[in-house]
């Protein structure tokens, strides 16, 4: 299989490239050159947002079959016109287009257990500039569908993504906090169901789905919610794993959601991953129906493995995770945590 990865040097893109290389695939990475891709790929450089930024991709023709691929994987999350231009350029050179989208494309709010048939955000356009995350991702989907049609497009609607190479900071923040030790504010309830997808499981499912490895001849198409089944992890199993893998110096102090919210702490951002139970946000991010993806071969590794491997990666890079410049820094101010712990 010949894969063209748009990006491929950070987080999701890097995991997809590594998974493809492990399968023995021929991989071309089109990127800006700010970070080195994994060894063993062919690199093309360009900035998709710049005038003539796709020139290297348009002119590519090196070697036998150069410039023609079985599939392209795109993780773009900004202005939809960027996806539009890439998809239009590649529609006659690539068999199938995979767009890593998001469950954020569903209209707010959704009931717990919503699936791919749920209504989508309005106002999205494949020709739009950058607006908000939900409409940008939906616009990207529309751009792919316009160029490739439903039969040649796979829309991977991911939920929360964790694992090695994370450049948002959610799991790295919890690991760093656990590593500092002492009393740690642990948002309750302990058994609150969580949903996330390990970035490597996302990569494996995606490549298997397109290559027909899921049991469907010719690969899958259409939209799939891709995240672990609700309850695959809980707040307790996630934070216990963080405490254990970092040496057991953290003392989890479980605190009622009402106390945390009354103190003005923002779920999801100041306490990453966590959102209060029975809220619209919890239904949107931790109560998603993923039975379609499970039937198509989705397998999710244990939370302990995701946490341990992320901690190992953090140690390998000196303990400071990368941070995407277009995303806010997450985490709780130590002074606010101490005040809450004192009661």
FENJOZI-V204443 format. One record per residue. RES is the residue in one letter. OMEGA is omega as a letter, one per 30 degrees, with the letter a starting at -180 (NA if undefined). Layout:
<<RES,OMEGA> <RES,OMEGA>>
This chain:
<<X,l> <X,a> <X,l> <X,l> <X,l> <X,a> <X,l> <X,a> <X,a> <X,l> <X,a> <X,a> <X,l> <X,l> <X,l> <X,a> <X,a> <X,l> <X,l> <X,l> <X,l> <X,l> <X,a> <X,a> <X,l> <X,a> <X,l> <X,l> <X,l> <X,a> <X,a> <X,l> <X,l> <X,l> <X,l> <X,l> <X,l> <X,l> <X,l> <X,l> <X,l> <X,a> <X,l> <X,a> <X,l> <X,l> <X,a> <X,a> <X,a> <X,l> <X,a> <X,a> <X,l> <X,a> <X,a> <X,l> <X,a> <X,a> <X,a> <X,l> <X,a> <X,l> <X,l> <X,l> <X,a> <X,l> <X,l> <X,a> <X,l> <X,l> <X,l> <X,l> <X,a> <X,a> <X,a> <X,a> <X,l> <X,a> <X,a> <X,a> <X,l> <X,l> <X,l> <X,a> <X,l> <X,a> <X,l> <X,l> <X,a> <X,a> <X,l> <X,a> <X,a> <X,a> <X,a> <X,a> <X,l> <X,l> <X,l> <X,a> <X,a> <X,l> <X,l> <X,a> <X,l> <X,l> <X,a> <X,f> <X,l> <X,l> <X,l> <X,l> <X,a> <X,a> <X,a> <X,l> <X,a> <X,l> <X,a> <X,l> <X,l> <X,l> <X,l> <X,l> <X,l> <X,a> <X,a> <X,l> <X,a> <X,l> <X,l> <X,a> <X,a> <X,a> <X,l> <X,l> <X,l> <X,l> <X,l> <X,l> <X,a> <X,l> <X,l> <X,l> <X,l> <X,a> <X,a> <X,a> <X,a> <X,a> <X,a> <X,a> <X,l> <X,a> <X,a> <X,a> <X,a> <X,l> <X,l> <X,a> <X,l> <X,l> <X,l> <X,a> <X,a> <X,l> <X,l> <X,l> <X,a> <X,l> <X,l> <X,l> <X,l> <X,l> <X,l> <X,l> <X,l> <X,a> <X,l> <X,l> <X,a> <X,l> <X,a> <X,l> <X,a> <X,a> <X,l> <X,f> <X,a> <X,a> <X,l> <X,a> <X,l> <X,l> <X,l> <X,l> <X,l> <X,a> <X,l> <X,l> <X,l> <X,a> <X,a> <X,a> <X,a> <X,a> <X,l> <X,a> <X,a> <X,a> <X,a> <X,a> <X,l> <X,a> <X,l> <X,a> <X,l> <X,l> <X,a> <X,l> <X,a> <X,a> <X,l> <X,l> <X,a> <X,a> <X,a> <X,l> <X,a> <X,a> <X,l> <X,l> <X,l> <X,l> <X,a> <X,a> <X,l> <X,a> <X,l> <X,l> <X,l> <X,a> <X,a> <X,a> <X,a> <X,l> <X,l> <X,a> <X,a> <X,l> <X,a> <X,l> <X,a> <X,a> <X,a> <X,l> <X,a> <X,l> <X,a> <X,a> <X,l> <X,l> <X,l> <X,l> <X,a> <X,l> <X,l> <X,a> <X,l> <X,l> <X,a> <X,l> <X,a> <X,l> <X,a> <X,l> <X,l> <X,l> <X,l> <X,a> <X,l> <X,l> <X,a> <X,a> <X,a> <X,l> <X,a> <X,l> <X,l> <X,a> <X,l> <X,l> <X,l> <X,l> <X,a> <X,l> <X,a> <X,l> <X,a> <X,l> <X,a> <X,l> <X,a> <X,l> <X,l> <X,a> <X,a> <X,a> <X,l> <X,l> <X,l> <X,l> <X,l> <X,l> <X,a> <X,a> <X,l> <X,l> <X,a> <X,a> <X,l> <X,a> <X,l> <X,a> <X,a> <X,l> <X,a> <X,l> <X,a> <X,l> <X,a> <X,l> <X,a> <X,a> <X,l> <X,l> <X,a> <X,l> <X,l> <X,a> <X,l> <X,l> <X,NA>>
